[in-house]
Amino acid sequence: MSREDKSRKGKSSGRDAGGNKKFSGRQGGNMKGKSFARGNSPVKSTPSPKKSKSASDEIRLNKYIANSGVCSRRDADIYIASGNVTVNGNVVIEMGYKVKLSDEVKFDGRSITPEKKAYVLLNKPKGFITGNSEEKGKRSVMDLVGNSTKSRIAPVGMLERNSTGLLLFTNDIELSSRLTQGQGFRKIYHVTLDKTFKHEDLHRVREGLVIDEKEIKVEEITFIEGGNKNEIGIKIYSNRNRIVSRIFKHLEYEIIKIDRVAYGGLTKKDLPRGTWRHLTNQELINLKML
């Protein structure tokens, strides 16, 4: 058989002249770039966010959604194709799109996370900020709870650097939003002042104060039993930042110490300063009912 005949035979049989298999790179058809919604109706292509070059911590978007508990992977594909999902503010309809755990993923406008839900309670010591130590150059509460869970938790609300007491951490975005917005829930503080708290100021607080043109309502305020007259117990529902400090500074007192001793139904019992613990199932149920 001539070389030309061998060549023709290789082309007709799908093999090269040496008898090896040839591949066109288009086996089964090329489906790249096509997306389908329910009923296999084509979805109009929209710009997708730029993908990360590093794949070490990437996860398929449908798996990310499924792990968050919203729906199954198959249903996630349908919702993605329908434009219900955004990544870092951009609608993504591409099948197989990968995201990083640091990306912000929203399903129907609500932030979701694929990590296991974690709820950690810390008895915060003095001198730690409620933020990132790398950004502030100071010790952060995140350093104290760093080994509590593999999930990426964040503090719910805040405590000032020199304040102490209960601080909750979670990656449950929905619960965190509920606890920091709206009418608030019960929080109790033990406040130590630089001088005796006057009885007339005690009554002023009970009657209600106006600070920055907003009325401040306190559920209860009293002297600490067995303490000095500069030690005050205050129960408040407000979610406004630094509200306890602002109340006493408004009345021209210097604050020596603020300790949050109760947070909803949570207390510091069996939780020494600087230590943390996970919430019990019953505590979590009670917290979600607030």
N, C-alpha and C positions, 0 to 999 in steps of 0.2 A: 504494500500500500504506500502511495506517495505521501510526502509531507503535507501537501495541499489537501489530500483526501483525509488524512488524520485530523487536520485542522477543522475541516468541515464536519467531521464526525463528532469532534469535541463540542462544537457549537450546537449541533442538533440534539446532543444528549445531555446538555447542561454541564459538561465537563470541559476542562481545558485540554490542550494538546497532550499534556502529561497524564491525563486521566483523573485530575483532581476536581472536586466539586466546585462550581462557581456560584456566587451569590450576588444578586443584583442590588441588595440593600433596600429593596422595596417589597420583600415577601409579605404577603397578606395585606398589602396596601398600606399607605402612609396616612395615619390618623392624627398626626401631630397638629396641634393648634385648634382641633375641633372640640366643642363643648356641647352637651345636650342636656336639656331640662326634661321634665316629666313628659312622657309621650314621645320622646326622642325628637322634640322640636329644637331646631338649632337656636342657640342663644347668640345674640350679636356680641362680637368681641369688644372688650373694653380694655384700656391700658391697665396693666398689672404692675404692682410695686416691684422695684428692682430686687432680685433675689440676692441673698447673701452668698459670698464666695466660699464661706466655711460651711461644710456640711456636718461637722462633728456634733453639733447640738441641734440639728434641724429635724423636723417631724412633718409628715404629710398633714395637710390642713384637715382632711376628713378624719384622720386619726386624732388630731388635736381636739376637734369638736366632739368626737365620740368619747374620748377620755374625760371630757368635761362633764359628761352625763346628760348632754342636751338631747342626743339622739344616736342612732346607729351610724356606722360608717356609710352604709348604702344610702340612708336618708340624708346624711351630711352632704353627699355628692349632689343630691337633688337641690338642696338648699343653696349650695355653693353656686351651681349652675344658674339658679334663679336670682342670684345677686343679693342674697340675704346676709352674706358674710363680708366683713371688711378686715383688712390687715393694715395696721398703722394708718387708718383713715381712708384707705383705698379699697374699692370693691374688687374682689377677686372671683373670677368664674372659671379659672383654669383648673382642669382636673389634674391631680397629682402635684399641685403647688405645695412647696415646702416652706415652713415658717420656723423661726427660732423661738425659744421659750421667752426671750426678752421682747418679742414683738407684741403689740397690742391687738388682740383679736376680739372682734365684736360680732355677736350673733343677734340679728334683729335689733341692733343698737345697744345691746347689753354686753359688757365685758365678760369674758369667760377665761378659765384657766384649766389646763389638762392635768394639773397636779392633784394629788390627794389632799383633801381639805385638812388643815391643821389649825388647832386652837390652843395657844400657849399663854399662860398667865404669869407675869413677872412681878415680883415685889421690887420695884426700882429703887436703887440706892441713889444718894445725892451725887451730883457731879457728872451725870451722863446725859447727853442730849438725845432727843427723840428725832434722830436723823442719821445722815451718813457721815461717819467719822472722817472718811477720806476727803469729803468736800469741806467739812468744817475744821478739820485739823484737831478735833477733840474726841474724847471717848464717847461712843454711841451705845445706846441700849441694844443695838443689833449685835454688838460684840458679846453681850451677855446671853443671848438666846441663839447664837450661831449654831450650836450643836444640838438644838432641841428637835429639829426636823430637817428632812431633805427638801421639803417644800419651801418655796420662796414666800415667807411671811413678812408682813409689815405691821407696824403699830396702828391700832385703832385710836384715832385722835392723838393727843400729845400730853406730856407732862413737861413742865419747864426743867431746865438743867438742874436747878437746886431743889426741885420738888422731889418727893419720894412717894412710894406707894404703888398701888395696883395699876398695871398697864397690860392691856390685852393685845395679842398679836394673832393675825390670821391671814390666809390667802383667800378667804371667803369674801369676795368682793361685794356680793349682795348684802351679807350681814354687816360688813364694815360700813357700807353706805347707810343702812338703816340706823346703826348706832350713832353715827356722826351727823345725821340730818334730822329734820323734823323737830318735834317737841322735846326730845331727849328722854332720859330715864334717871333713876335715882343714883346719885353719887354723894358719898359722905367724906368730908375732909376734916382733919385735925390741924388747926392753924395756931401757930405760936407767934405772938406779936412782940414788938420791942417795948411795949408798955401796957398798962392796964386798959382793958377795953371798957369804955364808959357805958353805963346803963342806957343813957340817952341814945348812944349810937346803936346799941343792941335793938332798941325799939325802932329806930330809923330803918334798920335793915329789915326788920319784921314787917314794917308797913310798906316797904318797897322803895327802891332807889331808882333814880333816872341817871343813867351814865351814857354819855355820847348820844343823848336824845332818845335813848331806848330804856324802857322800864325793865328793871331787874327784879324778878320775883324769887324769893328764897323760901323753900318749903319749911325749913326749921333752922334756928340758930340759937345756941345756948352756951353757957360756960361749961367747960369740961369738969365733970364731977370729980372732986378730990384734987383738981389741978389749981394752978394759980389763975388770977383774974386776967392774965394775958393769953390764956389758952382757950380757944374757941372751937366748938363743934358746929359744922354747918352742913346742912343737907340741901342739895340743889339739883334741879333737873336740866338746867340750861346746858346747851352744847357750845356756847360761845367760848372762843379761845381765851385762856387766862382770866376767866370771869371771876374766880375767887380772888386772885391777886388784885384785880381791878376794883373789886368791892372795897377792900381794906385800904388800898391806896387812895381811893376816892374819899375815904373818911380820914385820910392823913395819918395812917399807921404804916410803920415799916414791918415787913414780914420777915421773921426769923426762920420759920420753917412751915412748909405745907406738906401734909402727908395724906394721900388718898387711901382711906381705910376700907371703903366699900365701893363696889362698881356693879350696879344692878344687884343681883343676888350673890355676887362673888365677894369673898372676904379674904383677909390675910392669914386666916387660921392655918397653922402648920406650914406656913410659907415664909421662912426667914428672909431678911433683907438680902437682895442680890441673887436670889434663887428663883427658879421657874418650875412650872408643872403644866401638864396638859389638862384641859378641862375634862370632867367626867361627862358621860352621856346625859345624865340628868341636868347638870349645869348648862350644857349646850341647849337642851330642850327649853329650859327656863329662860335662857338668854334670848332665844329666838322668839319667845312669846312676849318680850318686852314691847 
